[in-house]
Amino acid sequence: MHVLTKKATINFLLYQHCWAKALGTKIQVNANTDPPSVKEELVCELLQELDPYKLMDPDNIHLTGSILGPRLFNVFINDLDDGIKCTLMTFADDTELSGEVDTSEGRATLQEDLDRLEEWANKNLMKFNKDKCKVLHLGKHNPGVQHRLGSTQLESSSVERDLGVLVDSKLNMCAAATKQANRMLGCINKGITSRDKDVIIPLYSALVRPHLEYCVQFWSPLYKKDVDRLERAQRRATRMIQGLGSLSYEERLRELGLFSLEKRRLRGDLITVVQYLKGGYKDGDSLFTRSHMEKTRGNGCKLLLGRF
């Protein structure tokens, strides 16, 4: 029994599994077949109900460009983390597994979770691309234990790019961020003849500063040399504005109504802390301890000083 017609453009097995998982309670599933299958006419009817654009007919189902394809994929991988004890993160079709390996029990748990992922991939007929699977060892005293996915030994890597952020043992992206920002400033300097602040500041805010602040909560600089390295990019941008080259950096910022990058990071951290305390993030209260002192300066909340 086929689920889709010959003109269907999506993967047959993926589609069968998705409907078996998501719509098993709404439509009759034939459990005697492997993989499970459903009646073709019921699938087409439900597809037409789910597609808001009504672009599909029973004889020609095309999911390319529709909103249904990503949703079915999310349904398909919904049980990927079943039984996983370590931290599992997914974004689109990327999967990351992380855990503590400073003890033998932690290393064994991480390997067991890798075995569970391989078992899930074999069961659901969706293989991992093992050539792209890498092991990133973080921590000063990391033992660097090798792991395997199925029968394949995973290669170790010193640095990996994760959603545009370079992740390594130092968690320092200042050099890469500054390089991208200076490259964009060079393009603005060569391609834009105007040096008016109404032209340079919008270009800097839209094209340069995002490179200096992208995911900065993850790799925020700790050393003064890194803080100064990021700040130099903004110094260079403010010097490009006509009539401000002779002023100091602080005076240029006041004239333009800008804050230093260090102050912007501090402001963002304070906003995040308030959101944690107000329950805006899951399990946020465990990060901070509130003081029960009544003598506060009007905000009604005071934090106890502690160590992380």
KEKE-3310 file (N, C-alpha, C; in steps of 0.2 Angstrom, whole numbers, plus 5000, padded with zeros to 4 digits):
npx = (5004:5004:5008:5009:5007:5014:5019:5023:5034:5041:5051:5047:5048:5051:5039:5029:5033:5031:5018:5013:5018:5013:4999:4993:4982:4972:4969:4968:4980:4990:4997:5003:5012:5029:5039:5026:5010:4998:4982:4981:4971:4967:4978:4980:4969:4970:4982:4977:4969:4978:4987:4988:4987:4980:4985:4987:4982:4974:4981:4993:5005:5015:5027:5037:5043:5032:5024:5023:5033:5045:5038:5034:5046:5050:5041:5045:5058:5055:5056:5069:5077:5073:5077:5090:5103:5113:5116:5106:5105:5097:5096:5087:5093:5104:5113:5118:5128:5132:5142:5149:5165:5174:5174:5174:5162:5154:5160:5156:5142:5141:5145:5135:5124:5127:5127:5113:5108:5113:5106:5093:5094:5095:5083:5074:5077:5086:5101:5115:5127:5142:5154:5154:5153:5160:5171:5173:5184:5183:5189:5202:5208:5204:5202:5202:5196:5192:5178:5164:5152:5141:5149:5159:5174:5174:5181:5193:5192:5199:5193:5177:5163:5149:5133:5138:5147:5163:5169:5180:5193:5196:5185:5185:5181:5185:5195:5191:5179:5182:5190:5180:5172:5181:5184:5172:5170:5181:5175:5165:5172:5178:5168:5158:5157:5152:5154:5146:5137:5124:5124:5135:5133:5121:5125:5136:5129:5120:5128:5141:5142:5134:5143:5152:5144:5137:5130:5137:5135:5139:5153:5158:5171:5185:5197:5207:5214:5207:5194:5198:5202:5190:5184:5192:5187:5175:5180:5187:5177:5170:5179:5179:5169:5165:5173:5174:5186:5196:5192:5192:5189:5178:5172:5168:5158:5149:5145:5139:5129:5131:5135:5149:5155:5158:5150:5137:5137:5137:5124:5116:5118:5113:5099:5096:5098:5087:5077:5078:5076:5063:5057:5057:5065:5068:5071:5078:5079:5088:5101:5103:5103:5091:5091:5084:5083:5076:5080:5082:5086:5073:5071:5066:5072:5087:5102:5111:5129:5139:5148:5151)
npy = (4994:5010:5026:5039:5046:5043:5055:5062:5072:5071:5062:5045:5035:5044:5051:5041:5037:5050:5052:5041:5043:5056:5057:5045:5043:5049:5044:5028:5016:5005:4993:4981:4981:4985:4999:5007:5010:5021:5024:5031:5040:5046:5052:5062:5070:5075:5082:5092:5099:5104:5112:5129:5136:5129:5123:5110:5095:5079:5071:5076:5080:5092:5097:5106:5122:5124:5126:5115:5105:5107:5106:5093:5087:5091:5084:5071:5070:5071:5062:5060:5063:5054:5045:5050:5055:5065:5082:5087:5095:5102:5110:5114:5103:5100:5092:5091:5084:5085:5083:5080:5074:5071:5061:5043:5038:5048:5048:5036:5037:5047:5040:5030:5037:5041:5029:5026:5036:5032:5020:5025:5032:5021:5014:5023:5025:5036:5041:5047:5059:5054:5058:5072:5072:5077:5078:5089:5094:5102:5112:5113:5102:5092:5075:5070:5059:5047:5044:5035:5033:5022:5010:5018:5028:5043:5058:5070:5088:5104:5116:5122:5128:5135:5139:5151:5155:5153:5140:5135:5128:5139:5148:5161:5173:5186:5190:5185:5191:5205:5205:5203:5214:5225:5222:5225:5238:5243:5241:5250:5262:5263:5262:5272:5289:5299:5307:5310:5310:5306:5296:5287:5282:5275:5265:5259:5254:5244:5236:5234:5234:5223:5212:5213:5210:5199:5185:5188:5186:5173:5172:5183:5195:5193:5198:5213:5216:5210:5217:5230:5227:5224:5237:5245:5244:5251:5264:5267:5268:5279:5289:5290:5300:5316:5330:5326:5320:5325:5325:5316:5298:5296:5309:5309:5299:5304:5315:5308:5301:5288:5273:5265:5249:5240:5245:5243:5229:5227:5233:5224:5212:5216:5218:5204:5198:5203:5198:5185:5184:5188:5177:5175:5165:5148:5139:5149:5155:5147:5152:5164:5171:5178:5192:5194:5207:5222:5234:5242:5251:5256:5247:5235:5223:5213:5206:5192:5191:5180:5165:5158)
npz = (5000:4995:5001:4995:4979:4962:4958:4969:4978:4989:5002:5003:5013:5024:5025:5028:5041:5048:5047:5053:5066:5070:5066:5070:5079:5072:5060:5052:5055:5046:5055:5051:5041:5037:5034:5045:5037:5029:5022:5006:5001:5013:5018:5008:5009:5022:5020:5012:5021:5030:5023:5021:5009:5000:4988:4984:4975:4975:4966:4964:4974:4981:4991:4991:4996:5004:5021:5027:5026:5034:5047:5047:5047:5060:5067:5064:5070:5083:5094:5096:5107:5117:5131:5132:5142:5143:5137:5124:5109:5096:5080:5066:5055:5062:5075:5092:5105:5121:5136:5153:5155:5164:5173:5174:5173:5168:5155:5150:5150:5140:5129:5129:5126:5113:5107:5108:5099:5087:5086:5085:5073:5064:5066:5062:5049:5045:5042:5051:5045:5046:5042:5044:5058:5072:5087:5100:5111:5126:5140:5152:5158:5150:5146:5133:5127:5115:5105:5098:5084:5081:5072:5068:5071:5079:5073:5081:5084:5085:5084:5080:5070:5075:5072:5066:5076:5082:5090:5102:5113:5121:5120:5113:5103:5098:5090:5077:5076:5076:5064:5054:5056:5053:5040:5034:5037:5029:5017:5017:5019:5006:4997:5000:4998:5005:5021:5031:5047:5047:5037:5039:5052:5052:5043:5050:5061:5055:5047:5053:5067:5071:5069:5079:5090:5089:5096:5108:5121:5123:5120:5127:5130:5142:5145:5146:5134:5124:5125:5122:5109:5102:5104:5097:5084:5084:5087:5075:5066:5071:5069:5055:5053:5047:5054:5067:5069:5077:5090:5106:5109:5119:5118:5105:5105:5114:5106:5095:5101:5105:5114:5122:5117:5127:5138:5132:5132:5145:5148:5141:5149:5161:5158:5154:5167:5174:5167:5169:5183:5183:5179:5165:5158:5158:5172:5178:5190:5198:5195:5202:5218:5228:5240:5256:5262:5267:5264:5251:5236:5230:5220:5224:5224:5228:5225:5231:5234:5226:5220:5204)
capx = (5000:5008:5005:5009:5006:5020:5021:5025:5041:5045:5053:5042:5049:5050:5032:5026:5034:5029:5010:5012:5019:5009:4992:4991:4976:4966:4968:4969:4987:4991:5003:5006:5017:5035:5037:5019:5007:4991:4978:4983:4966:4966:4983:4979:4963:4973:4986:4974:4966:4984:4990:4984:4986:4976:4989:4988:4977:4975:4985:5000:5007:5022:5028:5043:5041:5026:5026:5022:5039:5048:5034:5034:5053:5051:5038:5049:5064:5053:5058:5076:5080:5071:5082:5096:5105:5117:5113:5105:5103:5095:5094:5086:5095:5110:5112:5124:5127:5137:5142:5155:5169:5180:5174:5173:5154:5152:5162:5152:5136:5141:5145:5129:5119:5129:5124:5106:5107:5114:5100:5087:5095:5094:5076:5070:5080:5089:5107:5119:5133:5147:5160:5154:5152:5167:5172:5176:5186:5183:5191:5209:5211:5200:5206:5202:5194:5189:5171:5162:5145:5140:5156:5164:5177:5174:5188:5193:5193:5201:5188:5171:5159:5142:5129:5142:5152:5169:5169:5186:5194:5196:5179:5187:5180:5186:5199:5187:5173:5185:5192:5175:5170:5186:5183:5166:5172:5185:5171:5161:5176:5180:5162:5154:5160:5149:5156:5141:5135:5118:5126:5140:5131:5116:5129:5139:5124:5117:5133:5148:5141:5132:5148:5155:5140:5134:5131:5142:5134:5142:5160:5160:5178:5186:5204:5207:5216:5201:5190:5201:5202:5183:5183:5195:5183:5170:5184:5189:5170:5168:5184:5177:5164:5168:5172:5175:5192:5201:5190:5193:5184:5173:5169:5164:5152:5144:5142:5135:5124:5132:5138:5154:5153:5158:5144:5132:5137:5134:5117:5112:5118:5108:5092:5095:5097:5080:5072:5079:5072:5055:5054:5057:5069:5067:5076:5082:5080:5093:5107:5104:5100:5089:5092:5078:5084:5071:5083:5084:5085:5068:5069:5063:5076:5094:5105:5117:5135:5141:5153:5148)
capy = (5000:5016:5032:5044:5045:5043:5062:5065:5074:5070:5055:5040:5032:5049:5053:5036:5038:5056:5051:5036:5046:5062:5056:5038:5043:5052:5039:5021:5015:4998:4991:4975:4983:4988:5003:5008:5014:5023:5025:5036:5045:5050:5057:5068:5074:5079:5087:5098:5103:5107:5117:5135:5139:5125:5122:5103:5091:5072:5067:5080:5083:5095:5101:5111:5129:5125:5126:5108:5101:5108:5104:5086:5085:5091:5078:5065:5069:5073:5057:5059:5064:5049:5041:5053:5058:5071:5087:5086:5101:5102:5116:5112:5096:5099:5089:5092:5081:5087:5080:5080:5068:5071:5054:5037:5037:5053:5046:5030:5040:5050:5034:5026:5041:5040:5022:5027:5040:5027:5015:5029:5033:5014:5012:5028:5025:5042:5040:5053:5060:5053:5062:5078:5072:5079:5078:5095:5093:5108:5111:5113:5096:5087:5069:5069:5052:5046:5041:5032:5033:5015:5007:5023:5032:5050:5062:5076:5094:5109:5122:5121:5134:5133:5145:5157:5156:5149:5137:5131:5127:5146:5152:5168:5175:5193:5191:5184:5196:5211:5205:5204:5221:5229:5221:5229:5246:5245:5242:5257:5268:5263:5263:5278:5295:5304:5306:5313:5305:5303:5291:5283:5279:5269:5259:5256:5250:5239:5231:5233:5232:5216:5207:5214:5209:5193:5180:5190:5183:5167:5173:5190:5195:5194:5201:5220:5217:5208:5222:5235:5225:5226:5244:5249:5244:5257:5270:5268:5270:5286:5293:5291:5305:5322:5335:5323:5316:5328:5323:5310:5293:5297:5314:5307:5295:5309:5319:5304:5298:5281:5270:5260:5242:5237:5248:5240:5222:5227:5234:5218:5208:5218:5216:5197:5196:5205:5193:5178:5185:5188:5171:5175:5160:5142:5137:5155:5157:5144:5155:5169:5171:5185:5194:5196:5213:5226:5241:5243:5258:5257:5242:5230:5217:5214:5199:5190:5190:5173:5163:5153)
capz = (5000:4995:5004:4990:4972:4959:4957:4975:4978:4996:5003:5004:5020:5029:5025:5031:5048:5050:5048:5058:5073:5071:5065:5071:5082:5068:5054:5053:5053:5045:5058:5049:5036:5039:5039:5045:5031:5030:5016:5002:5000:5019:5018:5003:5012:5028:5018:5009:5026:5034:5019:5021:5003:4996:4982:4982:4973:4977:4962:4963:4980:4981:4998:4991:4997:5009:5028:5030:5026:5041:5052:5047:5049:5067:5070:5063:5075:5090:5099:5095:5114:5121:5134:5132:5148:5142:5135:5117:5106:5089:5076:5059:5054:5065:5081:5096:5111:5126:5143:5157:5154:5169:5177:5169:5173:5163:5148:5148:5149:5134:5124:5128:5122:5106:5104:5107:5093:5081:5086:5083:5066:5061:5067:5058:5042:5044:5044:5052:5041:5050:5040:5047:5065:5075:5094:5102:5118:5130:5147:5153:5160:5147:5145:5126:5125:5108:5105:5091:5082:5078:5071:5066:5076:5077:5073:5085:5081:5089:5083:5075:5069:5077:5070:5065:5081:5082:5097:5104:5120:5124:5119:5112:5096:5097:5084:5071:5075:5074:5057:5050:5057:5050:5033:5032:5038:5024:5011:5018:5017:4999:4993:5002:4998:5011:5028:5036:5052:5045:5032:5042:5058:5050:5040:5055:5065:5052:5044:5056:5074:5072:5069:5086:5096:5088:5101:5113:5128:5124:5120:5130:5132:5149:5146:5143:5127:5120:5126:5118:5102:5100:5105:5091:5078:5084:5087:5068:5063:5073:5066:5048:5052:5046:5059:5073:5070:5082:5097:5109:5108:5123:5116:5099:5107:5116:5100:5091:5105:5106:5120:5121:5116:5134:5141:5128:5134:5152:5148:5139:5154:5166:5155:5155:5174:5176:5164:5173:5190:5182:5176:5158:5156:5161:5177:5179:5197:5201:5194:5206:5225:5230:5247:5259:5265:5265:5263:5244:5233:5226:5215:5228:5223:5229:5224:5236:5231:5226:5215:5199)
cpx = (5004:5004:5004:5009:5013:5023:5023:5032:5045:5046:5048:5042:5048:5043:5028:5027:5031:5021:5009:5013:5014:5001:4989:4984:4970:4965:4970:4976:4987:4998:5006:5011:5023:5039:5029:5016:5000:4988:4980:4978:4965:4972:4982:4974:4966:4978:4983:4971:4972:4987:4986:4983:4982:4979:4989:4982:4979:4980:4992:5001:5014:5022:5034:5040:5035:5029:5025:5028:5043:5045:5034:5041:5053:5047:5042:5055:5062:5055:5065:5080:5078:5076:5089:5097:5109:5113:5112:5102:5102:5093:5093:5088:5102:5109:5119:5123:5133:5136:5148:5158:5175:5180:5173:5166:5152:5154:5158:5145:5135:5141:5139:5124:5121:5126:5116:5104:5108:5108:5094:5088:5093:5087:5072:5072:5083:5096:5111:5125:5139:5154:5160:5153:5159:5166:5176:5178:5187:5185:5199:5212:5206:5204:5207:5201:5190:5182:5169:5155:5144:5147:5161:5167:5177:5180:5187:5194:5195:5196:5183:5167:5152:5137:5132:5147:5157:5170:5176:5187:5194:5190:5180:5186:5181:5190:5195:5182:5176:5188:5186:5172:5175:5185:5177:5167:5176:5180:5167:5165:5178:5174:5158:5158:5158:5152:5152:5138:5128:5118:5130:5137:5126:5120:5133:5135:5121:5122:5139:5146:5139:5137:5152:5151:5136:5135:5136:5141:5137:5150:5162:5167:5179:5193:5203:5209:5211:5196:5192:5201:5195:5182:5186:5191:5178:5174:5185:5182:5169:5173:5183:5172:5167:5167:5174:5182:5197:5198:5192:5188:5178:5169:5165:5158:5147:5141:5137:5129:5125:5135:5144:5152:5153:5152:5137:5131:5134:5127:5113:5112:5113:5101:5091:5094:5090:5075:5072:5075:5065:5052:5054:5061:5068:5072:5081:5084:5086:5100:5108:5100:5097:5090:5085:5078:5079:5074:5086:5083:5079:5066:5066:5066:5083:5096:5111:5123:5138:5146:5149:5153)
cpy = (5006:5022:5038:5042:5045:5050:5065:5067:5073:5063:5051:5038:5038:5051:5048:5037:5044:5055:5046:5038:5052:5061:5049:5038:5046:5047:5032:5019:5007:4996:4984:4975:4986:4992:5004:5012:5016:5024:5031:5042:5049:5054:5063:5073:5078:5084:5093:5102:5107:5113:5124:5138:5135:5124:5115:5100:5084:5069:5071:5083:5085:5099:5106:5118:5130:5125:5119:5104:5101:5105:5096:5083:5086:5086:5072:5064:5071:5068:5056:5059:5059:5045:5044:5056:5064:5076:5087:5092:5100:5109:5114:5105:5095:5096:5089:5088:5083:5084:5081:5073:5067:5065:5049:5036:5042:5051:5040:5032:5043:5045:5031:5031:5041:5034:5023:5031:5036:5022:5019:5030:5026:5013:5017:5029:5032:5042:5047:5053:5060:5056:5069:5078:5073:5079:5084:5094:5100:5107:5110:5106:5090:5081:5067:5062:5052:5042:5039:5032:5026:5012:5012:5027:5039:5054:5068:5082:5099:5115:5120:5127:5132:5139:5151:5159:5151:5146:5133:5131:5134:5150:5159:5169:5182:5194:5190:5189:5203:5211:5206:5211:5226:5228:5225:5236:5248:5246:5248:5262:5269:5265:5269:5284:5300:5302:5309:5308:5302:5297:5286:5279:5273:5263:5255:5251:5244:5234:5230:5230:5225:5211:5207:5211:5202:5187:5182:5188:5176:5167:5180:5190:5196:5198:5208:5220:5215:5214:5228:5233:5226:5233:5248:5249:5250:5263:5272:5270:5277:5291:5295:5297:5312:5327:5332:5319:5319:5327:5317:5305:5294:5303:5313:5303:5299:5313:5315:5301:5290:5279:5266:5253:5238:5239:5244:5232:5222:5228:5228:5213:5209:5216:5208:5195:5198:5200:5186:5179:5185:5182:5170:5169:5154:5140:5143:5157:5153:5147:5161:5168:5178:5186:5196:5203:5218:5233:5241:5250:5259:5252:5236:5223:5218:5206:5198:5189:5183:5171:5158:5148)
cpz = (5000:4998:4999:4983:4969:4958:4963:4975:4984:4997:5006:5011:5026:5030:5029:5039:5051:5052:5053:5065:5074:5071:5066:5075:5078:5062:5056:5050:5052:5049:5056:5044:5040:5034:5039:5039:5033:5023:5012:5002:5007:5020:5014:5006:5018:5026:5015:5015:5030:5030:5018:5014:4998:4989:4980:4980:4975:4973:4961:4969:4980:4987:4997:4991:5002:5016:5031:5030:5032:5047:5053:5049:5057:5070:5070:5068:5082:5095:5099:5102:5119:5124:5135:5139:5148:5139:5127:5114:5099:5086:5069:5059:5057:5072:5085:5102:5115:5133:5146:5156:5159:5173:5172:5168:5167:5156:5146:5146:5142:5128:5123:5125:5114:5103:5103:5101:5087:5081:5083:5075:5062:5061:5062:5051:5040:5047:5046:5047:5045:5048:5043:5055:5068:5083:5096:5109:5121:5137:5147:5154:5156:5145:5137:5124:5119:5109:5098:5090:5078:5078:5069:5071:5074:5078:5078:5082:5086:5089:5078:5075:5070:5077:5070:5070:5081:5089:5097:5111:5124:5124:5118:5104:5094:5091:5077:5070:5073:5067:5053:5050:5053:5042:5030:5032:5032:5017:5011:5016:5010:4995:4994:5002:5003:5017:5033:5041:5051:5040:5036:5048:5057:5047:5045:5059:5062:5049:5048:5064:5076:5072:5076:5091:5094:5093:5107:5120:5129:5124:5123:5132:5139:5150:5143:5136:5122:5120:5121:5110:5099:5099:5099:5085:5078:5084:5079:5065:5065:5070:5059:5047:5052:5052:5066:5074:5075:5089:5099:5108:5112:5120:5109:5100:5110:5111:5096:5095:5105:5112:5118:5120:5123:5138:5138:5131:5141:5153:5146:5145:5160:5164:5156:5162:5176:5173:5167:5180:5189:5179:5168:5155:5161:5166:5179:5186:5201:5200:5199:5213:5227:5238:5249:5263:5262:5263:5255:5241:5228:5221:5218:5227:5224:5229:5229:5232:5232:5221:5211:5198)
residu = (MET:HIS:VAL:LEU:THR:LYS:LYS:ALA:THR:ILE:ASN:PHE:LEU:LEU:TYR:GLN:HIS:CYS:TRP:ALA:LYS:ALA:LEU:GLY:THR:LYS:ILE:GLN:VAL:ASN:ALA:ASN:THR:ASP:PRO:PRO:SER:VAL:LYS:GLU:GLU:LEU:VAL:CYS:GLU:LEU:LEU:GLN:GLU:LEU:ASP:PRO:TYR:LYS:LEU:MET:ASP:PRO:ASP:ASN:ILE:HIS:LEU:THR:GLY:SER:ILE:LEU:GLY:PRO:ARG:LEU:PHE:ASN:VAL:PHE:ILE:ASN:ASP:LEU:ASP:ASP:GLY:ILE:LYS:CYS:THR:LEU:MET:THR:PHE:ALA:ASP:ASP:THR:GLU:LEU:SER:GLY:GLU:VAL:ASP:THR:SER:GLU:GLY:ARG:ALA:THR:LEU:GLN:GLU:ASP:LEU:ASP:ARG:LEU:GLU:GLU:TRP:ALA:ASN:LYS:ASN:LEU:MET:LYS:PHE:ASN:LYS:ASP:LYS:CYS:LYS:VAL:LEU:HIS:LEU:GLY:LYS:HIS:ASN:PRO:GLY:VAL:GLN:HIS:ARG:LEU:GLY:SER:THR:GLN:LEU:GLU:SER:SER:SER:VAL:GLU:ARG:ASP:LEU:GLY:VAL:LEU:VAL:ASP:SER:LYS:LEU:ASN:MET:CYS:ALA:ALA:ALA:THR:LYS:GLN:ALA:ASN:ARG:MET:LEU:GLY:CYS:ILE:ASN:LYS:GLY:ILE:THR:SER:ARG:ASP:LYS:ASP:VAL:ILE:ILE:PRO:LEU:TYR:SER:ALA:LEU:VAL:ARG:PRO:HIS:LEU:GLU:TYR:CYS:VAL:GLN:PHE:TRP:SER:PRO:LEU:TYR:LYS:LYS:ASP:VAL:ASP:ARG:LEU:GLU:ARG:ALA:GLN:ARG:ARG:ALA:THR:ARG:MET:ILE:GLN:GLY:LEU:GLY:SER:LEU:SER:TYR:GLU:GLU:ARG:LEU:ARG:GLU:LEU:GLY:LEU:PHE:SER:LEU:GLU:LYS:ARG:ARG:LEU:ARG:GLY:ASP:LEU:ILE:THR:VAL:VAL:GLN:TYR:LEU:LYS:GLY:GLY:TYR:LYS:ASP:GLY:ASP:SER:LEU:PHE:THR:ARG:SER:HIS:MET:GLU:LYS:THR:ARG:GLY:ASN:GLY:CYS:LYS:LEU:LEU:LEU:GLY:ARG:PHE)
# end
